[in-house]
Amino acid sequence: MNSTYDPQYNLRSPVTSADRVLVSVQQAIVEGQLAPGAKISETGLAKQFNVSRAPLREALARLERCHLIERTPNAGARVVTLTADGLTALYQIREELEGLACRLAAERMADEEIDALAKLLEQHLNSQRVREGESYYQEAGDVDFHYRIILASKNQYLINMLCDELYFLVRMYRVQLGMNGPRVSRAFDEHKAIINAIANRDGELADLLMRRHISASRKNIEKKLQVDKEVS
């Protein structure tokens, strides 16, 4: 992906054949259409997306860099498996980096950007599923509360690490094992408190609230992973 991060380009307007395959396979993995642990068939994917092997292999290399697929010698590539240990390792990094992003956003966001973020949250609340506590699903990119705050940090190295290397693996956990039930209303309230801290230019509080929010999210996903393990 581009070193200068543009959410419209990277997430919504693929340009090359490799870009188009990347976006399609990313979505299939994140949403579970390609199941965790599933073997990657280059022949099958090339046929499915009507592309040659060259752009497909470029897309798969990029998927490996963002940790959505894993390659094993003599065994080929597989979709990453969602595990408690993997979740802990990922969310430890996420908590630190998104806390920092939130602190920087409180210092650097323009007032109109903060207003737009508050309006985005209201749009999320207008979703029937969120209002009724059924689920809290956010599309990828600039309609994702977390993604918007990361961009608002205006720190390109931080943006590249979170939005390029880690973003879609985080989304995979969030989408497949994410928020429903009581966690929905609590998560929405946590988002609102984070915006208020940013609006008050309290970077220290915004950092703390984001860390607590991500920690609560991790614990919620851990419970679901444990239930799935017991069922299986």
C-alpha distance (Angstrom), angle and dihedral (degrees) to the residues before:
residue distance angle dihedral
M1 . . .
N2 3.79 . .
S3 3.79 118.3 .
T4 3.82 89.3 -135.6
Y5 3.77 101.7 65.7
D6 3.78 116.4 -132.2
P7 3.82 112.4 169.2
Q8 3.79 92.7 -158.7
Y9 3.80 91.7 55.7
N10 3.78 101.0 38.0
L11 3.78 99.4 42.3
R12 3.79 106.2 24.7
S13 3.79 112.4 23.2
P14 3.82 111.9 48.4
V15 3.79 111.8 -173.2
T16 3.82 110.9 -173.2
S17 3.80 129.6 44.9
A18 3.81 88.8 -104.9
D19 3.82 89.7 52.6
R20 3.80 91.5 52.0
V21 3.80 93.2 48.8
L22 3.80 90.7 45.2
V23 3.81 93.2 54.0
S24 3.81 93.0 45.7
V25 3.80 95.9 47.5
Q26 3.81 92.0 42.5
Q27 3.78 89.6 56.2
A28 3.80 92.7 45.3
I29 3.81 91.3 52.1
V30 3.80 96.4 42.4
E31 3.80 92.9 49.4
G32 3.80 94.4 43.2
Q33 3.80 98.4 -112.1
L34 3.80 84.1 124.5
A35 3.79 99.1 44.8
P36 3.82 123.4 -131.5
G37 3.77 108.7 -90.4
A38 3.83 93.4 18.2
K39 3.81 116.1 145.3
I40 3.81 115.0 -112.1
S41 3.79 113.4 -126.6
E42 3.79 111.0 -160.5
T43 3.79 91.0 -167.1
G44 3.80 92.4 50.8
L45 3.80 94.4 46.4
A46 3.82 93.0 45.9
K47 3.79 89.1 54.0
Q48 3.81 94.1 42.6
F49 3.81 93.8 52.6
N50 3.80 96.3 31.9
V51 3.80 95.4 -125.3
S52 3.77 135.4 128.5
R53 3.78 122.6 -106.8
A54 3.84 94.5 -101.9
P55 3.84 98.8 65.7
L56 3.80 89.9 37.2
R57 3.80 92.2 55.5
E58 3.81 90.2 47.2
A59 3.81 89.4 52.6
L60 3.82 91.8 47.8
A61 3.82 90.7 50.9
R62 3.80 89.1 53.8
L63 3.80 91.1 47.5
E64 3.79 88.6 53.5
R65 3.80 90.9 51.9
C66 3.81 90.4 54.5
H67 3.82 90.0 47.8
L68 3.81 98.4 -115.8
I69 3.79 93.8 120.0
E70 3.80 132.7 32.9
R71 3.80 127.9 -152.6
T72 3.79 121.9 -146.8
P73 3.83 122.3 -168.5
N74 3.82 110.8 -101.6
A75 3.82 90.8 -0.3
G76 3.80 103.3 73.0
A77 3.78 127.1 -141.7
R78 3.78 129.4 -33.9
V79 3.77 135.6 -178.7
V80 3.79 109.6 -97.0
T81 3.81 116.2 -96.4
L82 3.81 118.5 -125.2
T83 3.81 109.5 -125.9
A84 3.80 138.0 166.1
D85 3.81 91.5 -116.8
G86 3.79 91.5 49.0
L87 3.80 90.7 48.5
T88 3.81 92.3 50.9
A89 3.80 93.6 49.1
L90 3.81 92.8 46.3
Y91 3.79 96.2 45.2
Q92 3.81 93.3 47.0
I93 3.80 87.4 61.5
R94 3.80 92.8 39.3
E95 3.80 92.4 52.6
E96 3.80 92.8 52.5
L97 3.80 96.9 43.4
E98 3.81 98.8 41.1
G99 3.80 89.9 46.0
L100 3.80 87.8 56.2
A101 3.82 90.9 45.1
C102 3.79 89.4 53.6
R103 3.81 92.1 49.6
L104 3.81 90.9 51.1
A105 3.81 92.1 45.1
A106 3.80 89.8 56.5
E107 3.80 88.2 55.6
R108 3.79 99.5 40.2
M109 3.82 111.5 30.4
A110 3.79 116.2 107.8
D111 3.80 116.1 -127.3
E112 3.80 91.2 -109.8
E113 3.81 90.2 53.1
I114 3.79 90.3 53.6
D115 3.81 90.3 48.9
A116 3.82 89.6 51.0
L117 3.81 90.5 50.5
A118 3.81 90.8 51.4
K119 3.81 89.7 50.0
L120 3.80 89.9 50.1
L121 3.79 89.4 55.3
E122 3.79 90.7 50.7
Q123 3.80 88.9 52.1
H124 3.81 88.3 54.3
L125 3.81 89.9 51.5
N126 3.80 90.2 52.0
S127 3.79 88.7 64.5
Q128 3.80 108.7 104.0
R129 3.79 91.5 -139.0
V130 3.81 91.5 56.3
R131 3.82 93.8 44.7
E132 3.78 91.5 51.1
G133 3.80 94.5 43.4
E134 3.80 93.0 -117.1
S135 3.79 99.1 125.7
Y136 3.80 142.2 -32.2
Y137 3.81 107.0 -138.5
Q138 3.81 120.3 170.2
E139 3.78 123.4 -168.7
A140 3.78 116.8 -123.8
G141 3.76 121.4 -90.7
D142 3.78 131.8 15.8
V143 3.82 94.1 -1.3
D144 3.81 89.1 60.5
F145 3.82 111.3 96.1
H146 3.82 93.2 -144.5
Y147 3.79 94.4 45.7
R148 3.81 90.9 51.5
I149 3.82 91.9 52.5
I150 3.80 91.9 47.8
L151 3.81 90.6 54.3
A152 3.82 89.4 46.6
S153 3.81 89.8 61.2
K154 3.82 85.5 74.4
N155 3.81 88.8 -153.1
Q156 3.79 105.8 129.6
Y157 3.81 96.2 -160.5
L158 3.78 91.1 51.4
I159 3.81 91.6 46.1
N160 3.80 91.7 50.6
M161 3.80 93.0 50.4
L162 3.80 95.2 47.0
C163 3.80 101.7 33.7
D164 3.77 100.7 36.0
E165 3.79 108.7 28.1
L166 3.83 103.1 29.3
Y167 3.81 109.6 16.1
F168 3.79 101.0 90.2
L169 3.79 95.4 42.9
V170 3.81 88.4 52.4
R171 3.81 88.1 48.9
M172 3.78 90.4 51.2
Y173 3.81 90.7 58.6
R174 3.81 91.8 41.6
V175 3.80 95.9 48.4
Q176 3.80 99.2 41.0
L177 3.81 98.4 36.1
G178 3.78 102.2 16.3
M179 3.74 140.5 118.2
N180 3.76 126.6 -24.7
G181 3.79 136.2 128.6
P182 3.84 118.4 18.2
R183 3.81 92.2 -10.6
V184 3.85 90.6 68.4
S185 3.81 97.0 67.7
R186 3.80 92.6 39.5
A187 3.81 92.0 51.1
F188 3.79 91.4 48.8
D189 3.83 90.6 51.2
E190 3.81 89.6 48.6
H191 3.80 90.3 52.6
K192 3.80 89.6 50.7
A193 3.82 92.2 50.9
I194 3.81 90.1 50.5
I195 3.81 91.2 53.1
N196 3.80 90.7 49.4
A197 3.81 90.8 52.4
I198 3.80 90.7 49.5
A199 3.81 91.4 47.3
N200 3.82 89.1 51.8
R201 3.81 88.8 50.6
D202 3.81 90.0 -122.5
G203 3.78 100.4 146.7
E204 3.79 94.6 172.8
L205 3.81 92.5 55.3
A206 3.81 92.6 42.6
D207 3.82 89.4 53.1
L208 3.82 92.0 49.1
L209 3.81 94.1 46.7
M210 3.81 92.7 49.2
R211 3.81 91.3 50.0
R212 3.81 91.1 50.0
H213 3.81 90.8 46.8
I214 3.81 93.2 52.4
S215 3.80 91.5 44.5
A216 3.82 89.9 53.6
S217 3.80 89.8 48.5
R218 3.81 90.8 51.5
K219 3.81 92.1 51.3
N220 3.81 90.2 49.2
I221 3.81 91.7 52.7
E222 3.81 91.9 44.5
K223 3.81 89.6 58.8
K224 3.80 91.0 52.4
L225 3.78 92.2 48.1
Q226 3.80 89.3 51.5
V227 3.82 91.7 50.1
D228 3.80 91.2 48.7
K229 3.80 89.9 49.8
E230 3.81 92.0 51.1
V231 3.81 92.0 47.7
S232 3.79 92.9 49.9
